[in-house]
Amino acid sequence: MEKLPPACPQCGQAMVLSAFSCGPCKSRLEGSFELPPLARLSPDDQAFVCAFVRVHGNLRRMEELFDISYPTVKNRLNAVSKQLDAAFEAPDERSVVLDRLARGEITVAQALELLP
């Protein structure tokens, strides 16, 4: 099985999955599925994040694992963080209110007051 490319090899834009399939039962799900933020990182950055989690965020261990200096570890983490921040979209205020209403946390009257 091949690994997902983090971006379109032709234009560099984010890729969208169009199908999932199950090998054993041959079920297939088609649609337009966005890659999760971690999957959009390059394979090297994904490995870096995995290592960071495995050493519980210990930057000294990261220095040893990757044979790089502390400032380089920090710079690389900042670069990955910046990529992940760019991928994160906070829900708009209207969606948050409607979600709270759907979960029964607020009444219709409260929702109407909160909606912009």
Buried (B, 14 or more C-beta within 10 A) or exposed (E): EEEEEBEEEEEEEEBEBEEEEEEEEEEEEEEEEEBEBBBBBEEEBBEBBEEBEEBEEEEEBBBEBBEEEEEEBEEBBEEBEEBBEEBEEEEEEEEEBBEBBEEEEBEEEEBEEBEE
